[in-house]
C-alpha cells in the first residue's frame, strides 16, 4: 500500500509542477510551491517508512 501512496504523491507533485510551468514562466512563487510539494512528498514517504519499521518488533508481531 505504501508503494501506491508513494506513486500517488509523486504523480500529484508532478501534476502541480506541470501546472505551474503552464504559463511558460517559472517565478519565485513557483519555485517555493515546488519546494513545498517536494518536502511534503518526502515527509509523507519518510512517515510511511518509519511506520513500516515500527510495525515489526523482535518477535515479528505487529505493534499497536
MMTF fields as JSON, N, C-alpha, C and O atoms, coordinates in Angstrom:
{
  "mmtfVersion": "1.0.0",
  "mmtfProducer": "UNKNOWN",
  "numBonds": 255,
  "numAtoms": 256,
  "numGroups": 64,
  "numChains": 1,
  "numModels": 1,
  "chainsPerModel": [1],
  "groupsPerChain": [64],
  "chainIdList": ["A"],
  "bondAtomList": [4, 2, 8, 6, 12, 10, 16, 14, 20, 18, 24, 22, 28, 26, 32, 30, 36, 34, 40, 38, 44, 42, 48, 46, 52, 50, 56, 54, 60, 58, 64, 62, 68, 66, 72, 70, 76, 74, 80, 78, 84, 82, 88, 86, 92, 90, 96, 94, 100, 98, 104, 102, 108, 106, 112, 110, 116, 114, 120, 118, 124, 122, 128, 126, 132, 130, 136, 134, 140, 138, 144, 142, 148, 146, 152, 150, 156, 154, 160, 158, 164, 162, 168, 166, 172, 170, 176, 174, 180, 178, 184, 182, 188, 186, 192, 190, 196, 194, 200, 198, 204, 202, 208, 206, 212, 210, 216, 214, 220, 218, 224, 222, 228, 226, 232, 230, 236, 234, 240, 238, 244, 242, 248, 246, 252, 250],
  "bondOrderList": [1, 1, 1, 1, 1, 1, 1, 1, 1, 1, 1, 1, 1, 1, 1, 1, 1, 1, 1, 1, 1, 1, 1, 1, 1, 1, 1, 1, 1, 1, 1, 1, 1, 1, 1, 1, 1, 1, 1, 1, 1, 1, 1, 1, 1, 1, 1, 1, 1, 1, 1, 1, 1, 1, 1, 1, 1, 1, 1, 1, 1, 1, 1],
  "groupList": [{"groupName": "UNK", "atomNameList": ["N", "CA", "C", "O"], "elementList": ["N", "C", "C", "O"], "formalChargeList": [0, 0, 0, 0], "bondAtomList": [1, 0, 2, 1, 3, 2], "bondOrderList": [1, 1, 2], "singleLetterCode": "X", "chemCompType": "L-PEPTIDE LINKING"}],
  "groupTypeList": [0, 0, 0, 0, 0, 0, 0, 0, 0, 0, 0, 0, 0, 0, 0, 0, 0, 0, 0, 0, 0, 0, 0, 0, 0, 0, 0, 0, 0, 0, 0, 0, 0, 0, 0, 0, 0, 0, 0, 0, 0, 0, 0, 0, 0, 0, 0, 0, 0, 0, 0, 0, 0, 0, 0, 0, 0, 0, 0, 0, 0, 0, 0, 0],
  "groupIdList": [1, 2, 3, 4, 5, 6, 7, 8, 9, 10, 11, 12, 13, 14, 15, 16, 17, 18, 19, 20, 21, 22, 23, 24, 25, 26, 27, 28, 29, 30, 31, 32, 33, 34, 35, 36, 37, 38, 39, 40, 41, 42, 43, 44, 45, 46, 47, 48, 49, 50, 51, 52, 53, 54, 55, 56, 57, 58, 59, 60, 61, 62, 63, 64],
  "secStructList": [7, 2, 2, 2, 2, 2, 2, 2, 2, 2, 2, 2, 2, 2, 2, 2, 2, 2, 2, 2, 4, 4, 4, 1, 7, 7, 7, 2, 2, 2, 2, 2, 2, 2, 2, 2, 2, 2, 2, 2, 2, 2, 2, 2, 2, 2, 2, 2, 2, 2, 2, 2, 2, 2, 6, 5, 7, 6, 6, 1, 7, 5, 7, 7],
  "xCoordList": [0.821, 0.0, 0.862, 0.506, 2.003, 2.869, 3.409, 3.605, 3.652, 4.112, 3.05, 3.375, 1.794, 0.699, 0.675, 0.527, 0.824, 0.821, 2.01, 1.872, 3.171, 4.358, 4.147, 4.505, 3.567, 3.273, 2.283, 2.438, 1.258, 0.27, 0.915, 0.656, 1.759, 2.427, 3.305, 3.328, 4.022, 4.893, 4.069, 4.427, 2.972, 2.116, 1.493, 1.409, 1.063, 0.469, 1.49, 1.175, 2.706, 3.761, 4.081, 4.233, 4.183, 4.485, 3.371, 3.637, 2.129, 0.989, 1.011, 0.812, 1.253, 1.3, 2.446, 2.293, 3.596, 4.754, 4.45, 4.78, 3.834, 3.474, 2.468, 2.55, 1.523, 0.527, 1.202, 0.85, 2.175, 2.878, 3.696, 3.866, 4.203, 5.001, 4.117, 4.624, 2.827, 1.892, 1.914, 1.598, 2.277, 2.285, 3.599, 3.769, 4.522, 5.787, 6.851, 7.991, 6.508, 7.463, 7.547, 6.59, 8.698, 8.843, 9.353, 10.511, 8.485, 8.887, 9.155, 9.089, 9.451, 9.809, 8.687, 8.948, 7.449, 6.34, 6.217, 5.849, 6.519, 6.512, 7.596, 7.354, 8.779, 9.888, 9.573, 9.872, 8.972, 8.596, 7.517, 7.58, 6.548, 5.492, 6.044, 5.657, 6.948, 7.553, 8.377, 8.343, 9.115, 9.921, 9.018, 9.324, 7.912, 6.967, 6.332, 6.188, 5.951, 5.367, 6.376, 6.023, 7.624, 8.671, 8.896, 9.055, 8.91, 9.11, 7.955, 8.187, 6.712, 5.558, 5.602, 5.295, 5.988, 6.082, 7.126, 6.879, 8.292, 9.368, 9.02, 9.351, 8.359, 7.951, 6.888, 6.906, 5.981, 4.972, 5.607, 5.246, 6.557, 7.248, 8.088, 8.152, 8.724, 9.515, 8.618, 8.986, 7.445, 6.496, 6.038, 5.931, 5.769, 5.382, 6.51, 6.272, 7.733, 8.882, 9.088, 9.385, 8.929, 9.1, 8.012, 8.281, 6.786, 5.684, 5.913, 5.643, 6.407, 6.702, 7.784, 7.693, 8.796, 9.886, 9.39, 9.863, 8.445, 7.936, 6.892, 6.59, 6.341, 5.299, 5.827, 5.049, 7.109, 7.681, 8.529, 9.434, 8.229, 9.011, 9.952, 10.018, 10.677, 11.633, 10.982, 11.609, 9.739, 9.067, 8.137, 7.266, 8.309, 7.553, 6.054, 5.288, 5.62, 4.209, 3.991, 4.811, 2.884, 2.633, 2.471, 1.863, 3.014, 2.823, 1.507, 1.075, 0.88, -0.396, -0.214, -1.167],
  "yCoordList": [-1.197, 0.0, 1.257, 2.265, 1.187, 2.358, 2.711, 3.887, 1.696, 1.968, 2.728, 3.595, 2.408, 3.111, 4.565, 5.48, 4.769, 6.136, 6.93, 8.104, 6.294, 6.978, 7.361, 8.461, 6.451, 6.743, 7.883, 8.747, 7.878, 8.958, 10.3, 11.307, 10.301, 11.552, 12.079, 13.281, 11.185, 11.579, 12.149, 13.179, 11.48, 11.954, 13.304, 14.189, 13.453, 14.723, 15.853, 16.94, 15.595, 16.606, 16.972, 18.151, 15.975, 16.232, 17.013, 17.875, 16.718, 17.43, 18.899, 19.784, 19.15, 20.537, 21.302, 22.465, 20.643, 21.299, 21.631, 22.722, 20.715, 20.958, 22.102, 22.923, 22.154, 23.219, 24.586, 25.568, 24.617, 25.883, 26.32, 27.518, 25.372, 25.705, 26.025, 26.408, 25.876, 26.056, 27.438, 27.578, 28.458, 29.811, 30.134, 31.239, 29.184, 29.388, 30.078, 30.21, 30.511, 31.183, 30.445, 29.809, 30.544, 29.998, 31.129, 31.536, 31.624, 32.702, 32.151, 30.942, 33.027, 32.62, 31.846, 30.871, 32.266, 31.556, 30.126, 29.218, 29.921, 28.564, 27.713, 26.56, 28.281, 27.552, 27.203, 26.1, 28.141, 27.891, 26.816, 25.926, 26.892, 25.88, 24.5, 23.517, 24.418, 23.133, 22.58, 21.38, 23.454, 23.008, 22.508, 21.501, 23.203, 22.775, 21.443, 20.581, 21.273, 19.992, 18.867, 17.78, 19.116, 18.106, 17.741, 16.567, 18.742, 18.486, 17.661, 16.719, 18.004, 17.241, 15.797, 14.868, 15.62, 14.263, 13.459, 12.317, 14.06, 13.347, 13.045, 11.972, 13.976, 13.73, 12.638, 11.822, 12.618, 11.561, 10.198, 9.225, 10.131, 8.871, 8.455, 7.272, 9.411, 9.121, 8.589, 7.65, 9.192, 8.725, 7.3, 6.491, 6.994, 5.625, 4.652, 3.58, 5.022, 4.149, 3.941, 2.831, 5.016, 4.9, 4.021, 3.216, 4.176, 3.356, 1.89, 1.011, 1.622, 0.244, -0.351, -1.514, 0.426, -0.06, -0.323, -1.251, 0.48, 0.322, -0.79, -1.248, -1.229, -2.258, -3.64, -4.523, -3.837, -5.151, -5.058, -4.228, -5.92, -5.972, -7.162, -7.824, -7.434, -8.537, -9.88, -10.757, -10.066, -11.342, -11.322, -12.183, -10.359, -10.229, -10.079, -10.387, -9.613, -9.32, -7.842, -7.015, -7.494, -6.086, -5.265, -5.718, -4.069, -3.159, -2.45, -2.143, -2.195, -1.478, -0.124, 0.65],
  "zCoordList": [0.0, 0.0, 0.0, -0.609, 0.69, 0.74, -0.639, -0.946, -1.478, -2.836, -3.62, -4.432, -3.383, -4.044, -3.585, -4.395, -2.269, -1.739, -2.276, -2.617, -2.35, -2.882, -4.342, -4.765, -5.101, -6.505, -6.653, -7.515, -5.8, -5.824, -5.488, -6.147, -4.453, -4.068, -5.202, -5.467, -5.865, -6.966, -8.125, -8.698, -8.465, -9.552, -9.214, -10.065, -7.976, -7.553, -7.653, -8.138, -7.196, -7.253, -8.704, -9.025, -9.577, -10.989, -11.667, -12.505, -11.311, -11.884, -11.48, -12.313, -10.201, -9.726, -10.373, -10.747, -10.503, -11.122, -12.59, -13.056, -13.305, -14.704, -14.808, -15.722, -13.875, -13.871, -13.68, -14.333, -12.771, -12.522, -13.729, -13.955, -14.503, -15.689, -16.889, -17.944, -16.744, -17.846, -18.472, -19.653, -17.718, -18.272, -18.982, -19.496, -19.012, -19.717, -18.887, -19.332, -17.714, -16.839, -15.512, -15.072, -14.895, -13.548, -12.659, -12.756, -11.804, -10.916, -9.517, -9.295, -8.598, -7.241, -6.562, -5.856, -6.765, -6.113, -6.647, -5.901, -7.925, -8.479, -7.819, -7.461, -7.66, -7.044, -5.591, -5.132, -4.875, -3.479, -3.414, -2.566, -4.285, -4.319, -4.63, -3.997, -5.6, -5.949, -4.791, -4.518, -4.112, -2.964, -1.841, -1.203, -1.596, -0.561, -0.892, -0.025, -2.155, -2.581, -2.415, -1.956, -2.782, -2.657, -1.192, -0.857, -0.326, 1.107, 1.677, 2.435, 1.321, 1.797, 1.309, 2.056, 0.045, -0.503, 0.262, 0.651, 0.474, 1.164, 2.615, 3.119, 3.291, 4.674, 4.755, 5.676, 3.813, 3.78, 3.563, 4.225, 2.631, 2.38, 3.588, 3.921, 4.236, 5.434, 6.548, 7.253, 6.702, 7.71, 7.436, 8.357, 6.176, 5.821, 6.133, 6.689, 5.777, 6.037, 7.534, 7.974, 8.322, 9.773, 10.379, 11.271, 9.894, 10.39, 10.048, 10.866, 8.846, 8.451, 9.34, 9.734, 9.657, 10.51, 11.924, 12.58, 12.403, 13.76, 13.859, 14.962, 12.738, 12.75, 13.105, 13.466, 13.011, 13.281, 14.537, 14.628, 15.511, 16.727, 16.632, 15.597, 17.702, 17.702, 17.444, 16.85, 17.873, 17.668, 16.463, 16.339, 15.585, 14.335, 14.521, 13.608, 15.685, 15.891, 15.622, 16.019, 14.945, 14.673, 15.944, 16.914, 15.932, 17.07, 16.917, 15.806, 18.024, 18.004, 18.637, 18.726]
}
